[in-house]
Amino acid sequence: MTFLLNVVQHNSYADSVALMRLSDKISGSPGIKEAAIMIGTPANKEILANANLLGGDGQSAGPGDIILAVRAVDQNTANRVIAGWESELNKKAEGLSATEIWRPKTIRGAFEQQSDASMAIISVPGPFAIAEARKALTRNLNVLIFSDNVAIDEERAIKEEAKSRDLIVMGPDCGTAIIQGKMLGFANSVPNGKIGIVGASGTGIQEVSCLLAHMGHGISHAIGVGGRDLTEQVGGISTLTAIDLLEKDPQTDHVIIISKPPSEKVCSKILSKIERSSKTFTVCFLGSPLLQLSSNARQAKTLESAALQAANQEIKPINSVSKNTGAAKRILGLYAGGTLAAEAQIILIDYGFSVTSNAPVPGALPIGSGNLQHTIIDLGADEYTQGRPHPMIEPSIRSAPFLEACDDPTVGAILCDIVIGNGAHANPAGLLISLLSDLDHPPIFVSVTGTNQDPQGRDSQMKLLESAGCTVASSNAEAARMAASSFGCSGNGGTSMTRRVSR
């Protein structure tokens, strides 16, 4: 028998990631079966209900409340956990000390404090995000919406309103941006430069901007537009606005566009906009067929080739890799970055492999479509992150499937990404190699997305991985090529598909 306890803090709010981390500290403790702290939105209450953690007062909680839910071996243990949580939350809600700066709690208060601001960053529960974004637009502020769970019709409406005001809305669910050298969301410390990026993908922006930094090139601006911007329903509104903004920017010489394949109608609008531009472009629509581009644009098949094209460099041959021997085996990819997982699929398909994924690109199949298929798993997908932090924040999400892979006799190689930078885990490489102690495991191919200027330090992370016997590649694409080559396969590995344009 277990005891379920729900306590509701009414008219309260705290950052969802902070709440998840607080609940993770308790989960797995003696006497605790399940535990979670969540804002009382309908989506979160559904998550709690599916986990058998919703009951009592929690059922009546609203989006302005915090639900503290625990299932324990007895009532005393549950009460002790709740009391500890309430103490932690009350500490966060106490008044600021004399040495701290007052932080406004509304858009209006923030604007009154800093009336020369040009952008508002929105990170509130999805049902409230659009209302806050609209308040920012009325004050002539561009908007970055970090929040997710925003209805797609509301996304289109707020973006149309921004367009009518000559402003831009980045997001919803915009995880990465770099504006005038300032890192927003999950981003990396890269130099200023002449290359602009427009990306529907956060980790895509991170990988490309970091590869460019390693090649000595900098970023003027990296504008995240949200994963749904290039869909038919939204119409690419923010992407088209971002291209216009970079067109007017004297610092930007070249523009890279990163996304999954857009709808045909949206793609046509983007290509027409590119054709009229005075800038040169690299277009990377991951998984897209060959495009008919104007003379000022090139198409890149992968994130790596997009960076190389923008830097006017070529893909170097990969280092020799030991061949995988023995019975039939497969590659298993365990990815924190969804776009990095997509790039890995594209490269393995290019090598002639049959690939399955929980987030398949064109040419891949859903998981379960066959035996001994090479498999790439996006651990940032909803089925892995409901009620939990994203694996870039808490990479322990990878621990259980990683240990299962090491015990799986069909797995001949493991493919992983390590993503560092602003907002990411303090030591993701250290967490990964802690799993390898005294453990028999297949070859591990891994790359680190980041720079040495990031808090974690790219070289430091790479050395940790190398010391544990991992094969560390210079890019995610190279890691995928190394894994493929270990199976005795050859291919073009995602090289550029189109001509070089001089700049």
N, C-alpha and C positions, 0 to 999 in steps of 0.2 A: 504494500500500500504506500501511496505517496500523498503529499499534501500540497494543494495548489493555492497560491495566494496572489491576488492582484491588489495593488494599491495605486490610486490615481492622484497625481499632483495636478490640480486644476489650474487653468490659466498660466501654464508654464511652458517654457521652450528652452531647449539646449541643442547644440549641434549634434546631428544624428551620428556622426562618426565618433564623437566623444562618448555618446551613450552606448554605442556598440562596443567600444573598447572597455568601458566600465563593466558591461555585462560579461565580456569575454574573460575579465579577471576572475569572475565568480564561477563561470561555467567550468565544470570538471572538478570543482573543489569537493572535499569530503561531504557527503550528505546532500549534494546538489545534483539533481537529475537534469533539469533544463532551467535556463534563466535568460531573460531579455528585458531591455529597457527601450521603449519606443515611443515616438510621438503617436497620438491616437488617431491617425488618419485611417480611412477605410482600408487602404491597401495594407498598412501595417497591422491593423486588427485582423485582417484575413490571414496574414503570415502567422500571427500569434495563434489564431484558431487552428490553422493547419498543423501547428506544432503542439497542439493541446495545451497551450499556455494562456488562453483567454477564458476568463470566468469572472463572476462576481461583478465588482465595480468596474473592471476593465471593459465590460461590454457596453457600458454607457459613456465611455470616454469619447471626447471629440478631438478635432484636429488642433485645438489649442491646449490640449492636456498631454501629460507624460504618463505612460503606463509602466509600472514596475511589476514585472511578472516573474514568479519563481515557482518551480515544482521541486520540493525537497522531501527528504525521508520522513520529516515530522514538522509540526507547526513551529516548534521552538527554533529549528534551523531556518525555516522560511522567514520567521520574524526577525531573526538576527541578520539575515542577508538584506532584507528590506530596510532595516534600521541603518545598516552601513551605507546603502545606496542613498538614502535620504540625507544622511550626514554629508556625503560627498556633494550631492546636488545643492544642498543648502550652503555649503562653503562657496560654491561657484556663484551663488546668488547674492552673497553678502556684499555690502558696500565696498567701494574701492578705497585703498589706502591713500594717504595724502600724496604719495609719490607717483601714483598712477594717473593716467590721463582719462578724463571722462569720455566714454564712448556713446554716441547717440544711438537710440533704439529705433528711430524711424528715418525714412528717406528725407522727410522735411527737416528733422533735427540735424541730420548729417549735412544737408545742403546749406542750412543756416550757418553751420560751423565752417564749411569749406565751399563757399559759393563759386570759386573758380574751378571746381572739379569738372571734368569732362566725361566721367564714366562712373556708373554705379554697378557694383557686383551684388547679385541677388543669390542668397543661399538660404532659402526657407522651404518648408514643405511645399511640394508641387501645387496643391490647391490654392496657395496664397501667392505664388511667384508672379503670376501675370499682373495681379493688382499692384504689387510693388514695382514691377517693371513699368507699368503705365504711369505711376507717380514719378518715376525717374524721367521718363520721356517728356512729361509735361514741364520738367525743369531743364529741358534741352540737354539731357545726359544720354550718352550712349550706354548700352546695357550689356552686361555679361550675366547670363542666367546659368548658374552652376546647378541649380535644382533640376531634378528629373520629375517624372510623373506629371507632366503637363499635357493636357489634351492637345492633339495635333491641330484642331481647328483654332484653338486659342493661340497656338504658336504662329500660325499663319496670320491671324488678326493682329497680333502685337508686332510682327515683322512688317506688315503693311503699314501700320501706324508709324513705325520708326522710319520707314522709307519716305512717307509723306512729310516727315520733319527733317529729312536729310540726315538721319541718324542710322545707327546699326544696332541690331540685337544679335549678340552672340549666344548661341544655345537656343532652347533649353538643353540641359545635359552637356554644357560646354565645359570640358575638363581641363583644357589647355589653351593658353594664349600668351603671347609675348607682345606687349605694346610699348613702343619707345624704350625698349630694354628692360621693362618691368615684367617679371614672371607672374602670371596669374594662373591659379589652379595648379595642376601637375605640370611643371615645366622645368627646363634645365638651364643652367647658367652658360649661355653661349654669347660670343662676341657680337657687337653691332656690326652690321654690314649692309650689303646692297641687294640681298635676296629676300623677297617677301614670300610668305606661305599662307595659303588659304586652305584650311583643313576641316573636314567633317569628322576627323579622327584625332583624338588626343595623342595616343601613342604613335600614330603616324607622324604627327607634327614633331614629337619628341625625337623619334628615330632619325628623321631627315635633318632636323636642325642640329642634332649632335654629330651626325656623319659629316655635315658641312663644316662644323667647327673643327673636327679632326683634320679636315683638309685645308684649314686656314681661311674659311669663309664665314661671314657673319650674317645675321638676320636683321632686316629692317623692322619688320613686324610679322608676327605669326597670328593670324586671325582665325580662331576656332568658330565654326558656324553651327555646330550641333549635328548629330548623326542623321537627323531627318530632313535637313534643309534642302537636300537635292532630290527629295521625293516629289512625286506628282502633286501630292496634297499641299505641300509648302511652296513648291515652285522655284527653289533656289534663290529666294529673295535676298538672304544675307550673303550668299556667295557672290551674286552679281554686284551687290553693294560693295563688298570687300574688294572685288576687282577694280571697281571705280575708284575706291579710296587709294589703292596702291598705284593706279594709273596717275593720280594727281600727286603722289608722293615723290619728291625729287630725289630722295635717298634710295628708292627702289629701282633697280635696273631689270631684274628678272623675277618672275612670279612662278611658284610651284603650287599646283592645285592637287589636293589629296582627298580621295573619297572612294567609297565603294561605287560601282557603276550607277550613275544617276538614271532617272527615267529618260526616255528618248526625247521627250519634249524639253525637259530641263537641260539635257546635254546640248541640244541644238542652240538654246539660248546662250549657254556658256561659250560654245565654240564661236558663235557670232560675235559675242562680246570680245573674245580674244582676237578675232580677225580685225576688229576695228581699233585695237589697242596699239600704242606706240612701244610697248614693252615686249620682251620675249618671254615665252612660257614653257614650262614643262607640265604636262598633264598626266597625272597618275591616278587613273580610275581602276583600282585593284580588281582584276578579273574581267575587265572590259575587253571586247574584241578590238581589232585595229580600227582607229578613228581616222577620218579624213580631216586633217588639220591644215590651217593656213601656214604660210611660209615662216611666220614668226613663232611657231610652236612645234614641240616635239612630244611624243608619247613615251612614257616610261612604264614598264610592266611591273616593277617593284619599287619599294621605298628606296632601296639602295641605288638602283639605277636612276631614280629621280634625283637623288643627291649628286651622283656622279655626273649626270648630264648638266645640272646647274653649275657644277664646278669645272666642266669641260675635262673630265677625267674618264678613264676606262676601268672596267672591272678587271682586277688582277687575278691570275690563276690561283686557285686554292692550294694550300699546303697539302703534302701527301698525307693520306689518312689510312690507318690500318683497316684491312678489309674484315667485314663481319663474316665469321665462319660458322659452320655447324648447320643445324636444322633450320627450317624456314622460320624467319623472324620478321618483326615489324618495327617501324619507328613509332614511338609514342611522344607527341608533343604536349607539354603542360605549360600553358601560357597565361601570364598575367595581362598582357596587352592584346586586346582583340584584333587590332590591325596587324600586329606582329604575327599573330596566329594565321591571319588571312594571307600574309606574305609567304609564310612557310608552306601553306597549302599550295599556293601558286607555283612555288619552286619545285616542290615534290612532284606535282602534276607535270611540270615541264621536263622532269627527269624520267617521265614515263610511268610513274607510280599511280596506282589506284589509291585514292585518299578519301577518308571519311572524317567528319567533324560534327560537333554540336552546333557549329556556325559555318556551314559549308559555303565556299565561294563557288562561282560558276565552274563546273567541271569536277567538283567534289561531290560526295554523297553523304547523306545523313548517317550518323553512327548506327551500326547494326545492319548495314546494307550488305555485309559479306564477312567471310572469315579471313583473318590475318591481313586485314587492310591496314595500311599505315594510317594512323589516327592523330589528328591535331585537336586538342581540347582548349577552348577559350574559357578559362576559369573565372573570367569577369562577367560571364553570361548570367542571366537572372537566376537560373537554377542553382548556381553556386553562391550567389551574393544576397539572396533575399534575407534580410535581417542581419546581414554581416557586412563588415567593411569590404571594399574592393581589395583584391589581392595585391595591388600596388601599395596599399596602406597596411594591410595585414597579410603578408605572403604565406602565413601558416595554412591558409586555405589549400595550398599545394601539397602540404605535408602528407596527408592521408593517401591521395592518389599517387604521389611519388613513391611512397613505401609499397603500395600495392603493385606498382610497375616493377619495382626491384624484385618482387617475389613472383612476377608473372613470367613463366618460361617462354612465352611467345614474344616478349619484348626484347629486341636486339639492340636498341639504342633509344636513349631519352633525349628529347630536344626541349630546351628551356630558355626563357628570357629572364633577365634581371633588369628591372627598370628603376633607376635612381633619380634623384633630383628633388626639387621643391615639392613637399607634400608626401613624398614616398617614405617607405619604411627606412629606419636608420641604418639597417645592415641586412639587406635581403640575402646577399651572398652568404653571410655568416649563418643565417637561419637555414639555408639550403644545405650547406656542407655539414651542419650539425647532425643532419639525418644520415650522413654517410659513414659515421664512425662504426668501425667493425661490421660493415654491411657489404655483402656481395652485391654488386650492381652491374648492369650493362654499361657500355660507354655512354658518357654524358656529354652532349654538345650544347654549349651555352654561349650567349653573347650578353654584353652589358650596354644598355642604352643610357648614356649619361656622359658627363665630362669630369675632368679632374677638379673643376671649379665647383662642382656640386658638393654638398656637405658630406656625402658618403665617399666621394673620390672614386672615379672610374678605375684608375690603376690599382688602387687598394682592393677594390672588389674583384678585379680580374686576378690579382695575385692570390687572394683567398681561394678562388675557384681552382686555379692551377695547382695550388698546394694540395688540394684534395683529389687531384687526378682528373679533373674535368678538362675537356678540350675546349679552350676559350677562343671564340672567333672574333673578328674585328667588326662584324655586323650580324644582325639577325639573319639576313639572307645568306651570308657565308656559313653560318652555323647550319642552316638547312642544307646547303650544298655539301658541306662536310658529312653530314649524316647520310645524305643520299649516296655520296661517293663511297662511304664505308660499306655500302651494300653492292659495290661493284658496278654502279650505274653511272652513265655520263649523260650530259645534256647541256643546253646553253645557260641553264641556271638563272634565267630571268634577265638576260641582257637586253639592251635597248632594241626596240623594234623599228625605230624610224631614224631618219637622217639627222645629221648634226647641223645646227644652225649657228653661224658665227655671231658673236655679240661684241 
